[in-house]
């Protein structure tokens, strides 16, 4: 199996496992939250938001609220509690106006004057069905576990409606009054209006506060024929209650409070319940376990779409699922069904955060591995660039044009034979340290040490447009470092050790290679072999640095400062069948120009001109660069042999000059 295949399959397995763990951990966190008191608070907050954002206009259900408000009290010149003779007059006015029934959200638990109580008693015997408020008040007591005090009316013959509103822990009434004698239920029955069965766990459907329920001031209702439209009372179920928000009596927080609205009088809550009951307009909650099941399914869906976690994909998936859940939840709420969306959003949030945290840790580990892998091969700034990019994802093996460098010590084996291993190791460490510094300081990748040889390459893992020039400059710097080492080794067997370097540019496969137990970042291919054989060819050509024609072409005729590229010959390296041009570095630009002219003559088959070029090379080198004079003589001999062979065959120019074969030695 290829290394890349192993990585892909491993990533797939890891992704499935990671997704499963995300679901398990998120599910556990969700279960813990579901059992906590914060769960109910969050659901209440969601209900309040949905109510505030989707509250419809109140329907016409034949319900009228009569409020004993500040304006009415001021007009009557009274203060609460109002003398009951006024209520008696109100009952007669409502009966005369054709009202279907009256529910009084006021507790008449204590007597007033005999005159007032008698007036109200007589009115209650009239034709209008009247339901008086009763209440059950829970009182905490250290003597008993639960103590509830009944607050009956002093008018026992009148119908009784319980005005107790069920409050949640935060004081907001969200649940419908479900008791059999609830005010809204008894009033509807007394008024002859049909109501359906209350759904289990029904919640109040609040109506938009900016469009209030039908309302009349107390004094308006007292003088209905004069101050209200003619049919304002006919057939109406009327709810009477105190509506004095300033005093704070009988005031309740509502779901609208979440967006900054004030409190609401209790009579409006009973009117809301009555309208809900008459129209069957309750909010029906979906059982809680189904909401948490939906959350689990949402997390499973998110995990399925994000098995291979990427930040943008995960954000899009979680966002789409979250938006879908909100839209579905809001639509269901509008139509009277409430499946809590908070668990779904919470589950997605937990799943997202787990995935993001795991992604962060995985990315951090990837960067640490990348740093550890490449810190031995490349300069720190290259490591930083790799860590900041996704290059680490592409190091499993790819074809790339590289400039490769091989450097080997000449005479080191013989010099080390007479020394103990510790001394040899110290010397090698000095050598390797300086060579490695040269490679890294020139932006190269240090591949490996092979005995006393060094292999390095450029243009990987990060691309480098100047890879050939950097490798050439590195070769020159290595020779300078070798001069320094030889000076340090003076008086030891290593003082005369030389350094041979071969540099070649070509395509190779580069990446992490090796076994599953051990691998390294390296390059393989024919270009690698060519660079190694160029290093060995230095011995036959008497040079310290050999560059291939491909490297010289990549350098674009811009050698390191102070050096020129000197063409030496066209050679056939050991184990190869075709020839390549080989160059070296010199300090004589004029000689490099003469050599390049000679090369163009050879390439064109003008061997007589090439022979004259050899003479010019030899004459110039003898005066300015004696080291390279022998190369002209060697090349001239080959040219004469080729010309003699062509003459024997009767050939004329252009005449090919066969490449010079080089043996392994």
VEXDREN-2710 file (C-alpha; in Angstrom, 1 decimal):
% VEXDREN-2710
k/r/px/py/pz
1/UNK/0.0/0.0/0.0
2/UNK/1.3/3.5/-0.9
3/UNK/2.1/5.9/1.9
4/UNK/-0.5/8.3/0.5
5/UNK/-3.2/5.6/0.6
6/UNK/-2.3/4.7/4.2
7/UNK/-2.7/8.4/5.2
8/UNK/-6.1/8.8/3.4
9/UNK/-7.5/5.7/5.0
10/UNK/-6.2/6.6/8.4
11/UNK/-7.7/10.1/8.1
12/UNK/-11.0/8.4/7.2
13/UNK/-10.9/6.2/10.2
14/UNK/-9.9/9.0/12.5
15/UNK/-12.7/11.2/11.1
16/UNK/-15.4/8.6/11.8
17/UNK/-14.0/8.0/15.3
18/UNK/-13.8/11.7/16.0
19/UNK/-17.3/12.3/14.9
20/UNK/-18.6/9.5/17.1
21/UNK/-16.8/10.9/20.1
22/UNK/-18.2/14.3/19.4
23/UNK/-21.7/12.9/19.4
24/UNK/-21.1/11.0/22.6
25/UNK/-19.5/13.9/24.5
26/UNK/-22.0/16.4/23.2
27/UNK/-24.9/14.0/24.1
28/UNK/-23.5/13.6/27.6
29/UNK/-23.2/17.4/28.1
30/UNK/-26.7/17.8/26.8
31/UNK/-28.1/15.1/29.2
32/UNK/-26.4/16.8/32.1
33/UNK/-27.9/20.2/31.1
34/UNK/-31.4/18.6/30.6
35/UNK/-31.3/17.4/34.2
36/UNK/-30.2/20.8/35.6
37/UNK/-32.5/23.7/36.6
38/UNK/-31.0/25.8/33.9
39/UNK/-32.9/23.7/31.3
40/UNK/-36.3/25.0/32.4
41/UNK/-35.0/28.6/32.5
42/UNK/-33.7/28.3/29.0
43/UNK/-37.0/26.8/27.7
44/UNK/-38.9/29.7/29.4
45/UNK/-36.6/32.2/27.7
46/UNK/-37.2/30.6/24.3
47/UNK/-41.0/30.6/24.9
48/UNK/-40.8/34.3/25.8
49/UNK/-38.8/35.1/22.7
50/UNK/-41.1/33.2/20.4
51/UNK/-44.1/34.8/22.0
52/UNK/-42.7/38.3/21.6
53/UNK/-41.6/37.8/18.0
54/UNK/-44.7/35.9/16.7
55/UNK/-47.6/37.2/18.8
56/UNK/-50.6/37.7/16.6
57/UNK/-53.4/40.2/16.8
58/UNK/-56.1/39.2/19.2
59/UNK/-59.1/37.5/17.4
60/UNK/-62.6/38.7/17.9
61/UNK/-63.9/36.1/20.4
62/UNK/-66.6/38.3/22.0
63/UNK/-64.6/39.1/25.1
64/UNK/-64.4/42.6/26.7
65/UNK/-62.2/43.7/29.5
66/UNK/-63.5/46.4/31.8
67/UNK/-60.7/47.9/33.8
68/UNK/-60.9/49.7/37.1
69/UNK/-58.1/52.0/36.2
70/UNK/-56.6/55.3/37.5
71/UNK/-58.8/57.3/35.1
72/UNK/-62.0/55.7/36.4
73/UNK/-61.0/56.0/40.0
74/UNK/-60.2/59.7/39.5
75/UNK/-63.5/60.3/37.8
76/UNK/-65.4/58.6/40.5
77/UNK/-63.4/60.3/43.2
78/UNK/-62.7/57.0/44.9
79/UNK/-59.8/54.8/45.9
80/UNK/-59.6/51.1/46.1
81/UNK/-61.4/49.1/47.3
82/UNK/-64.4/50.6/45.4
83/UNK/-67.7/50.6/47.3
84/UNK/-69.7/47.6/46.1
85/UNK/-72.7/49.7/45.2
86/UNK/-70.8/50.8/42.1
87/UNK/-70.2/47.1/41.1
88/UNK/-74.0/46.6/41.5
89/UNK/-74.7/49.5/39.1
90/UNK/-72.1/48.1/36.7
91/UNK/-73.8/44.6/36.7
92/UNK/-77.2/46.2/35.9
93/UNK/-75.6/48.3/33.1
94/UNK/-74.0/45.3/31.6
95/UNK/-77.2/43.3/31.8
96/UNK/-79.1/46.2/30.1
97/UNK/-76.5/46.3/27.4
98/UNK/-77.0/42.6/26.6
99/UNK/-73.7/41.2/28.0
100/UNK/-73.6/37.4/28.1
101/UNK/-71.8/37.1/31.4
102/UNK/-69.4/38.8/33.8
103/UNK/-66.3/37.5/35.5
104/UNK/-65.1/39.6/38.4
105/UNK/-61.3/39.4/39.0
106/UNK/-61.7/40.9/42.5
107/UNK/-61.7/39.1/45.8
108/UNK/-64.8/39.9/47.9
109/UNK/-63.4/38.0/50.9
110/UNK/-64.2/40.7/53.5
111/UNK/-67.5/42.6/54.1
112/UNK/-68.0/46.3/53.4
113/UNK/-71.0/48.4/54.7
114/UNK/-74.3/46.6/54.9
115/UNK/-75.7/49.0/52.3
116/UNK/-72.9/48.2/49.8
117/UNK/-73.0/44.4/50.3
118/UNK/-76.8/44.3/50.0
119/UNK/-76.7/46.3/46.8
120/UNK/-74.3/43.9/45.2
121/UNK/-76.2/40.9/46.6
122/UNK/-79.4/42.1/44.9
123/UNK/-77.5/42.7/41.6
124/UNK/-76.1/39.2/41.7
125/UNK/-79.6/37.9/41.6
126/UNK/-80.3/39.7/38.4
127/UNK/-80.5/38.2/34.9
128/UNK/-76.7/38.6/34.1
129/UNK/-74.6/35.5/34.9
130/UNK/-71.8/36.7/37.2
131/UNK/-68.8/34.7/38.3
132/UNK/-67.0/36.0/41.4
133/UNK/-63.3/35.4/42.0
134/UNK/-62.0/32.8/44.4
135/UNK/-58.4/32.0/45.0
136/UNK/-56.2/29.3/46.5
137/UNK/-53.1/30.9/48.1
138/UNK/-50.1/28.6/48.9
139/UNK/-48.4/29.6/52.1
140/UNK/-45.1/28.3/53.2
141/UNK/-45.1/26.8/56.6
142/UNK/-42.6/25.1/58.9
143/UNK/-45.3/23.0/60.4
144/UNK/-46.6/21.2/57.3
145/UNK/-45.1/20.4/54.0
146/UNK/-47.7/22.3/52.0
147/UNK/-50.4/24.6/53.2
148/UNK/-53.0/26.2/50.9
149/UNK/-55.5/28.8/52.1
150/UNK/-58.8/29.1/50.4
151/UNK/-60.2/32.6/49.9
152/UNK/-63.9/32.3/49.1
153/UNK/-66.3/35.1/48.4
154/UNK/-68.7/36.4/51.0
155/UNK/-71.4/35.9/48.4
156/UNK/-71.7/32.1/48.5
157/UNK/-74.7/32.0/46.1
158/UNK/-72.8/33.4/43.2
159/UNK/-70.7/31.3/40.9
160/UNK/-67.1/31.0/41.8
161/UNK/-64.1/31.1/39.4
162/UNK/-60.6/30.5/40.6
163/UNK/-58.3/33.3/39.5
164/UNK/-55.1/31.6/40.6
165/UNK/-52.6/31.9/37.8
166/UNK/-49.9/29.2/37.6
167/UNK/-46.5/30.9/37.7
168/UNK/-43.1/29.5/36.6
169/UNK/-40.1/29.9/38.8
170/UNK/-39.3/33.3/37.3
171/UNK/-42.8/34.6/38.0
172/UNK/-44.0/34.6/34.4
173/UNK/-47.4/32.9/33.8
174/UNK/-46.9/30.7/30.7
175/UNK/-49.1/27.7/31.5
176/UNK/-52.9/27.8/31.0
177/UNK/-55.0/27.8/34.2
178/UNK/-56.0/24.1/34.1
179/UNK/-58.2/23.8/37.2
180/UNK/-61.8/22.8/36.6
181/UNK/-63.1/25.9/38.2
182/UNK/-60.7/28.4/36.5
183/UNK/-62.3/31.8/36.0
184/UNK/-62.1/31.5/32.2
185/UNK/-63.7/28.1/32.1
186/UNK/-66.6/28.9/34.5
187/UNK/-67.3/32.3/32.8
188/UNK/-67.6/30.6/29.4
189/UNK/-69.9/28.0/30.8
190/UNK/-72.1/30.6/32.6
191/UNK/-72.3/32.7/29.5
192/UNK/-73.4/29.7/27.4
193/UNK/-70.3/29.6/25.3
194/UNK/-68.8/26.3/24.1
195/UNK/-65.1/25.5/24.9
196/UNK/-63.1/22.6/23.8
197/UNK/-61.0/20.2/25.9
198/UNK/-57.9/21.8/27.3
199/UNK/-54.8/20.1/25.8
200/UNK/-52.5/18.5/28.3
201/UNK/-49.8/20.9/29.4
202/UNK/-51.4/23.7/27.3
203/UNK/-49.6/27.1/27.3
204/UNK/-51.1/30.5/26.9
205/UNK/-51.1/32.1/23.5
206/UNK/-50.3/35.7/24.2
207/UNK/-51.5/38.4/21.7
208/UNK/-49.6/41.4/20.4
209/UNK/-49.5/44.0/23.2
210/UNK/-49.6/46.8/20.7
211/UNK/-53.1/45.6/19.6
212/UNK/-54.8/45.1/23.0
213/UNK/-57.9/43.1/23.7
214/UNK/-61.2/44.9/23.6
215/UNK/-61.2/47.3/26.6
216/UNK/-63.5/49.7/28.3
217/UNK/-62.9/52.0/31.3
218/UNK/-65.0/51.2/34.4
219/UNK/-66.8/54.5/34.1
220/UNK/-67.6/53.9/30.4
221/UNK/-69.2/50.6/31.3
222/UNK/-71.2/52.3/34.1
223/UNK/-72.8/54.6/31.5
224/UNK/-72.7/52.2/28.6
225/UNK/-75.7/53.6/26.7
226/UNK/-74.1/57.1/26.6
227/UNK/-70.4/56.4/26.5
228/UNK/-70.1/53.1/24.5
229/UNK/-71.2/52.1/21.0
230/UNK/-74.7/50.7/20.9
231/UNK/-73.7/47.0/20.4
232/UNK/-70.5/47.2/22.4
233/UNK/-71.8/44.9/25.2
234/UNK/-74.2/42.7/23.4
235/UNK/-73.3/39.0/23.6
236/UNK/-70.0/39.8/25.2
237/UNK/-68.3/37.9/28.0
238/UNK/-67.0/40.7/30.2
239/UNK/-64.1/40.4/32.6
240/UNK/-63.8/43.1/35.3
241/UNK/-60.5/43.7/37.1
242/UNK/-58.3/46.3/38.6
243/UNK/-55.9/47.8/36.0
244/UNK/-53.7/50.1/38.0
245/UNK/-50.1/49.4/36.9
246/UNK/-48.7/52.3/38.9
247/UNK/-49.9/50.8/42.2
248/UNK/-48.5/47.4/41.3
249/UNK/-51.6/45.5/42.5
250/UNK/-52.4/42.3/40.6
251/UNK/-49.5/42.9/38.1
252/UNK/-47.6/40.1/36.4
253/UNK/-44.5/39.8/34.3
254/UNK/-45.3/38.4/30.9
255/UNK/-43.2/36.8/28.1
256/UNK/-43.0/40.3/26.6
257/UNK/-40.9/41.4/29.5
258/UNK/-37.9/39.7/27.9
259/UNK/-37.8/42.5/25.3
260/UNK/-38.4/45.2/27.9
261/UNK/-42.2/45.4/28.1
262/UNK/-43.8/46.2/31.5
263/UNK/-46.1/44.1/33.6
264/UNK/-49.7/43.3/32.8
265/UNK/-52.8/43.3/35.0
266/UNK/-54.2/39.9/36.0
267/UNK/-57.5/40.6/34.3
268/UNK/-55.8/40.6/30.9
269/UNK/-54.3/37.2/31.6
270/UNK/-57.7/35.8/32.4
271/UNK/-59.1/37.4/29.2
272/UNK/-56.2/35.9/27.3
273/UNK/-57.0/32.4/28.7
274/UNK/-60.7/33.0/27.9
275/UNK/-60.0/33.9/24.3
276/UNK/-57.6/30.9/24.0
277/UNK/-60.3/28.6/25.3
278/UNK/-63.1/30.0/23.1
279/UNK/-61.0/29.8/20.0
280/UNK/-59.0/26.7/20.9
281/UNK/-55.9/28.9/20.4
282/UNK/-53.6/27.3/23.0
283/UNK/-49.9/26.5/22.5
284/UNK/-49.5/22.8/22.6
285/UNK/-46.0/21.8/23.9
286/UNK/-44.4/18.8/22.3
287/UNK/-43.2/16.4/25.0
288/UNK/-39.8/17.4/26.3
289/UNK/-38.0/14.1/25.5
290/UNK/-38.8/14.7/21.8
291/UNK/-37.0/18.0/21.9
292/UNK/-33.9/16.4/23.3
293/UNK/-34.2/13.6/20.8
294/UNK/-34.3/16.2/18.0
295/UNK/-31.2/17.7/19.5
296/UNK/-29.4/14.4/19.3
297/UNK/-30.6/13.9/15.7
298/UNK/-29.3/17.3/14.8
299/UNK/-25.9/16.5/16.3
300/UNK/-25.8/13.2/14.4
301/UNK/-26.6/15.0/11.1
302/UNK/-23.9/17.6/11.9
303/UNK/-21.4/14.9/12.6
304/UNK/-22.3/13.1/9.4
305/UNK/-21.7/16.2/7.3
306/UNK/-18.5/17.1/9.1
307/UNK/-16.7/13.8/9.4
308/UNK/-13.7/15.6/7.8
309/UNK/-13.8/18.7/9.9
310/UNK/-13.0/22.0/8.3
311/UNK/-14.0/25.3/9.9
312/UNK/-16.0/26.8/7.0
313/UNK/-17.8/23.5/6.2
314/UNK/-18.6/22.9/9.9
315/UNK/-19.8/26.5/10.3
316/UNK/-22.1/26.2/7.3
317/UNK/-23.5/22.8/8.3
318/UNK/-24.1/23.9/11.9
319/UNK/-25.5/27.2/10.8
320/UNK/-27.9/25.6/8.3
321/UNK/-29.1/23.1/10.8
322/UNK/-29.6/25.8/13.5
323/UNK/-31.4/28.1/11.1
324/UNK/-33.6/25.3/9.9
325/UNK/-34.5/24.4/13.5
326/UNK/-35.3/28.0/14.4
327/UNK/-37.5/28.4/11.3
328/UNK/-39.3/25.1/11.9
329/UNK/-39.8/25.9/15.6
330/UNK/-41.1/29.3/14.9
331/UNK/-43.5/28.0/12.2
332/UNK/-44.8/25.3/14.5
333/UNK/-45.3/27.9/17.3
334/UNK/-47.3/30.1/15.0
335/UNK/-49.6/27.1/14.2
336/UNK/-49.9/26.2/17.9
337/UNK/-47.3/23.6/18.4
338/UNK/-44.1/24.2/20.4
339/UNK/-41.1/21.9/20.0
340/UNK/-38.4/23.6/22.0
341/UNK/-35.5/24.6/19.7
342/UNK/-33.2/25.5/22.6
343/UNK/-32.0/21.9/23.0
344/UNK/-31.2/21.6/19.3
345/UNK/-29.3/24.9/19.3
346/UNK/-27.5/24.0/22.5
347/UNK/-26.6/20.5/21.1
348/UNK/-25.3/22.1/17.9
349/UNK/-23.3/24.7/19.9
350/UNK/-21.8/22.0/22.1
351/UNK/-21.0/19.8/19.1
352/UNK/-19.5/22.8/17.2
353/UNK/-17.3/23.8/20.2
354/UNK/-16.1/20.2/20.7
355/UNK/-15.3/20.0/17.0
356/UNK/-13.6/23.4/17.0
357/UNK/-11.6/22.5/20.1
358/UNK/-10.6/19.1/18.6
359/UNK/-9.8/20.8/15.3
360/UNK/-7.6/23.3/17.2
361/UNK/-5.8/20.6/19.1
362/UNK/-5.4/18.6/15.9
363/UNK/-4.1/21.5/14.0
364/UNK/-1.7/22.4/16.9
365/UNK/-0.5/18.8/16.9
366/UNK/-0.1/18.9/13.1
367/UNK/2.0/22.0/13.3
368/UNK/4.1/20.6/16.1
369/UNK/4.6/17.4/14.1
370/UNK/5.4/19.5/11.0
371/UNK/7.9/21.6/13.0
372/UNK/9.5/18.5/14.5
373/UNK/9.7/16.8/11.1
374/UNK/11.2/19.7/9.2
375/UNK/13.3/21.5/11.9
376/UNK/16.1/19.0/11.1
377/UNK/15.9/19.7/7.4
378/UNK/15.2/23.3/6.7
379/UNK/15.9/26.8/8.1
380/UNK/13.6/28.1/10.9
381/UNK/11.9/30.6/8.7
382/UNK/11.0/27.8/6.2
383/UNK/9.6/25.8/9.1
384/UNK/7.5/28.8/10.2
385/UNK/6.2/29.2/6.6
386/UNK/5.3/25.5/6.5
387/UNK/3.5/25.7/9.8
388/UNK/1.6/28.7/8.7
389/UNK/0.5/27.0/5.5
390/UNK/-1.1/23.7/4.5
391/UNK/2.1/22.5/3.0
392/UNK/2.2/19.7/5.5
393/UNK/-0.8/18.1/3.8
394/UNK/1.2/17.7/0.6
395/UNK/4.4/16.0/1.8
396/UNK/3.4/12.4/1.1
397/UNK/5.3/12.4/-2.3
398/UNK/5.1/14.6/-5.3
399/UNK/7.0/15.3/-8.5
400/UNK/8.9/18.5/-8.4
401/UNK/11.9/20.1/-10.1
402/UNK/14.7/20.2/-7.5
403/UNK/18.3/21.4/-7.4
404/UNK/20.2/18.7/-5.6
405/UNK/23.6/18.9/-4.0
406/UNK/25.9/16.1/-2.9
407/UNK/29.1/16.9/-1.0
408/UNK/31.7/14.2/0.0
409/UNK/35.1/14.3/1.7
410/UNK/38.0/13.2/-0.5
411/UNK/40.7/11.3/1.5
412/UNK/38.8/11.2/4.7
413/UNK/38.7/7.4/5.0
414/UNK/42.4/7.1/4.7
415/UNK/43.0/9.9/7.1
416/UNK/40.8/8.4/9.8
417/UNK/42.3/4.9/9.7
418/UNK/45.1/5.9/12.2
419/UNK/42.8/7.7/14.6
420/UNK/40.5/6.4/17.4
421/UNK/36.7/6.5/16.6
422/UNK/36.1/9.3/19.1
423/UNK/38.5/11.6/17.3
424/UNK/36.9/10.7/13.9
425/UNK/33.5/11.4/15.4
426/UNK/34.5/14.8/16.7
427/UNK/36.0/15.7/13.3
428/UNK/32.9/14.6/11.4
429/UNK/30.6/16.6/13.8
430/UNK/32.7/19.7/13.1
431/UNK/32.4/19.1/9.4
432/UNK/28.7/18.2/9.4
433/UNK/27.9/21.3/11.6
434/UNK/29.5/23.7/9.1
435/UNK/28.0/22.0/6.1
436/UNK/24.5/21.9/7.6
437/UNK/24.8/25.6/8.5
438/UNK/25.7/26.4/4.9
439/UNK/22.7/24.5/3.5
440/UNK/20.2/26.0/6.0
441/UNK/21.6/29.5/5.6
442/UNK/21.1/29.3/1.9
443/UNK/17.5/28.1/2.2
444/UNK/18.1/24.5/1.4
445/UNK/16.6/21.3/2.9
446/UNK/19.1/19.1/4.6
447/UNK/18.2/15.6/3.5
448/UNK/20.7/13.3/5.2
449/UNK/24.3/12.4/6.1
450/UNK/25.7/9.4/4.3
451/UNK/29.0/8.4/5.8
452/UNK/31.0/11.5/5.3
453/UNK/28.7/12.8/2.5
454/UNK/26.0/15.4/2.7
455/UNK/22.8/15.4/0.6
456/UNK/20.6/18.5/0.3
457/UNK/18.1/19.9/-2.1
458/UNK/16.2/23.2/-2.9
459/UNK/12.7/24.0/-4.0
460/UNK/11.0/21.7/-1.5
461/UNK/9.1/21.6/0.7
462/UNK/8.4/25.2/-0.1
463/UNK/8.8/26.5/-3.7
464/UNK/11.8/28.7/-4.4
465/UNK/12.2/30.3/-7.8
466/UNK/16.0/30.9/-7.1
467/UNK/16.7/27.3/-6.1
468/UNK/19.5/26.7/-8.6
469/UNK/21.3/29.9/-7.7
470/UNK/21.0/29.3/-4.0
471/UNK/22.4/25.7/-4.4
472/UNK/25.3/27.1/-6.4
473/UNK/26.0/29.7/-3.8
474/UNK/25.8/27.1/-1.1
475/UNK/28.4/24.9/-2.9
476/UNK/30.8/27.9/-3.0
477/UNK/30.2/28.6/0.7
478/UNK/30.8/25.0/1.6
479/UNK/34.3/25.2/0.0
480/UNK/35.0/28.4/2.0
481/UNK/34.0/26.6/5.2
482/UNK/36.2/23.6/4.2
483/UNK/39.2/26.0/3.9
484/UNK/38.5/27.1/7.5
485/UNK/38.2/23.5/8.7
486/UNK/41.5/22.5/7.0
487/UNK/43.2/25.4/8.9
488/UNK/41.7/24.1/12.1
489/UNK/42.9/20.6/11.3
490/UNK/46.4/21.6/10.5
491/UNK/48.8/19.1/12.1
492/UNK/46.3/16.3/11.9
493/UNK/45.7/13.7/9.2
494/UNK/42.7/15.6/8.1
495/UNK/44.6/18.7/7.1
496/UNK/44.8/17.6/3.4
497/UNK/41.2/16.3/3.2
498/UNK/39.3/17.8/0.2
499/UNK/35.6/18.4/-0.5
500/UNK/34.0/17.4/-3.8
501/UNK/30.5/18.8/-4.6
502/UNK/28.1/17.9/-7.4
503/UNK/25.0/20.0/-8.2
504/UNK/22.2/19.0/-10.6
505/UNK/18.7/20.3/-11.4
506/UNK/16.0/18.0/-12.5
507/UNK/12.7/16.3/-11.7
508/UNK/12.5/14.1/-8.6
509/UNK/9.9/12.6/-6.3
510/UNK/10.0/14.4/-2.9
511/UNK/8.1/13.8/0.3
512/UNK/8.0/11.6/3.4
513/UNK/9.2/8.1/2.5
514/UNK/10.1/5.0/4.4
515/UNK/8.3/2.3/6.4
516/UNK/5.4/2.7/8.7
517/UNK/7.8/2.4/11.6
518/UNK/10.3/5.0/10.3
519/UNK/10.3/7.5/7.5
520/UNK/12.1/10.6/6.5
521/UNK/11.6/13.6/4.2
522/UNK/13.8/12.9/1.2
523/UNK/14.0/13.0/-2.6
524/UNK/14.4/10.1/-5.0
525/UNK/14.8/9.7/-8.8
526/UNK/17.2/9.9/-11.6
527/UNK/18.1/13.5/-10.8
528/UNK/19.3/12.4/-7.4
529/UNK/21.6/9.8/-9.0
530/UNK/22.9/12.3/-11.5
531/UNK/23.8/14.8/-8.7
532/UNK/25.6/12.0/-6.8
533/UNK/27.6/10.9/-9.9
534/UNK/28.5/14.5/-10.6
535/UNK/30.1/14.7/-7.1
536/UNK/32.1/11.6/-7.9
537/UNK/33.1/13.0/-11.4
538/UNK/35.1/15.8/-9.7
539/UNK/37.9/13.3/-9.2
540/UNK/38.3/12.5/-12.9
541/UNK/38.0/16.2/-13.9
542/UNK/40.3/17.5/-11.1
543/UNK/37.6/19.9/-9.8
544/UNK/36.0/20.7/-6.4
545/UNK/32.6/21.7/-7.7
546/UNK/30.7/20.3/-10.7
547/UNK/27.5/21.8/-12.0
548/UNK/25.3/20.2/-14.6
549/UNK/24.2/22.1/-17.7
550/UNK/20.6/22.0/-16.4
551/UNK/21.7/23.8/-13.2
552/UNK/23.6/26.4/-15.2
553/UNK/20.6/27.0/-17.4
554/UNK/18.4/27.4/-14.2
555/UNK/20.9/29.8/-12.7
556/UNK/20.2/31.9/-15.9
557/UNK/23.9/32.9/-16.3
558/UNK/24.0/34.7/-13.0
559/UNK/26.6/32.9/-10.9
560/UNK/27.4/33.8/-7.3
561/UNK/29.1/37.2/-7.0
562/UNK/32.8/37.1/-7.8
563/UNK/32.5/33.8/-9.7
564/UNK/32.1/32.7/-13.3
565/UNK/30.6/29.5/-14.8
566/UNK/33.3/27.7/-16.6
567/UNK/32.3/25.0/-19.1
568/UNK/34.6/22.0/-18.9
569/UNK/33.3/19.3/-21.2
570/UNK/30.5/17.1/-22.2
571/UNK/30.8/13.8/-20.3
572/UNK/29.0/10.5/-19.9
573/UNK/28.7/9.9/-16.1
574/UNK/29.2/6.4/-14.7
575/UNK/26.2/4.2/-15.4
576/UNK/24.7/6.6/-17.9
577/UNK/24.5/6.4/-21.7
578/UNK/24.0/10.0/-22.7
579/UNK/26.3/13.0/-22.2
580/UNK/25.7/16.1/-20.2
581/UNK/27.6/19.4/-20.1
582/UNK/29.5/20.0/-16.9
583/UNK/30.6/23.3/-15.4
584/UNK/32.6/24.5/-12.5
585/UNK/33.1/27.8/-10.7
586/UNK/36.1/30.0/-11.4
587/UNK/37.2/33.6/-10.8
588/UNK/38.2/34.4/-14.4
589/UNK/35.3/35.8/-16.4
590/UNK/37.3/36.1/-19.6
591/UNK/38.2/32.4/-19.4
592/UNK/34.5/31.5/-18.9
593/UNK/33.7/33.4/-22.1
594/UNK/36.4/31.6/-24.1
595/UNK/35.1/28.3/-22.8
596/UNK/31.5/29.1/-23.7
597/UNK/32.6/30.0/-27.2
598/UNK/34.5/26.8/-27.5
599/UNK/31.4/24.9/-26.3
600/UNK/29.3/26.5/-29.0
601/UNK/31.8/25.4/-31.7
602/UNK/31.7/21.8/-30.4
603/UNK/27.9/21.8/-30.2
604/UNK/27.8/23.1/-33.8
605/UNK/30.3/20.5/-35.0
606/UNK/32.9/23.1/-35.9
607/UNK/35.8/21.1/-34.5
608/UNK/38.6/23.1/-36.2
609/UNK/37.3/26.3/-34.7
610/UNK/37.0/24.4/-31.4
611/UNK/40.6/23.4/-31.6
612/UNK/41.6/27.0/-32.1
613/UNK/39.4/27.8/-29.0
614/UNK/41.4/25.3/-27.0
615/UNK/44.6/27.0/-28.0
616/UNK/43.1/30.4/-26.9
617/UNK/41.9/28.8/-23.6
618/UNK/45.4/27.3/-22.9
619/UNK/47.2/30.6/-23.7
620/UNK/44.9/32.6/-21.4
621/UNK/44.9/30.1/-18.6
622/UNK/48.7/29.8/-18.7
623/UNK/48.9/33.5/-17.8
624/UNK/45.8/34.1/-15.6
625/UNK/44.4/30.7/-14.4
626/UNK/47.1/28.0/-14.6
627/UNK/44.8/25.5/-12.9
628/UNK/42.6/25.2/-15.9
629/UNK/45.3/25.0/-18.6
630/UNK/45.4/21.2/-18.5
631/UNK/41.7/21.0/-19.3
632/UNK/42.3/22.7/-22.6
633/UNK/45.0/20.2/-23.4
634/UNK/42.8/17.2/-22.6
635/UNK/39.9/18.7/-24.7
636/UNK/42.3/19.4/-27.6
637/UNK/43.5/15.8/-27.6
638/UNK/39.9/14.6/-27.9
639/UNK/39.2/17.1/-30.7
640/UNK/42.3/16.0/-32.7
641/UNK/41.2/12.3/-32.3
642/UNK/37.7/13.1/-33.5
643/UNK/39.0/15.0/-36.5
644/UNK/41.5/12.2/-37.4
645/UNK/38.6/9.7/-37.2
646/UNK/36.4/11.9/-39.4
647/UNK/39.2/12.3/-41.9
648/UNK/39.7/8.6/-42.1
649/UNK/36.1/8.2/-42.8
650/UNK/36.1/11.0/-45.3
651/UNK/33.7/13.2/-43.2
652/UNK/33.6/16.9/-43.3
653/UNK/32.2/19.4/-40.8
654/UNK/29.9/19.5/-39.0
655/UNK/31.6/16.7/-37.0
656/UNK/30.3/15.4/-33.7
657/UNK/32.6/15.2/-30.7
658/UNK/31.7/12.1/-28.7
659/UNK/31.1/12.9/-25.0
660/UNK/33.9/12.0/-22.6
661/UNK/33.1/8.8/-20.7
662/UNK/33.9/8.8/-17.0
663/UNK/34.7/5.6/-15.1
664/UNK/33.5/5.0/-11.5
665/UNK/37.0/5.5/-10.2
END
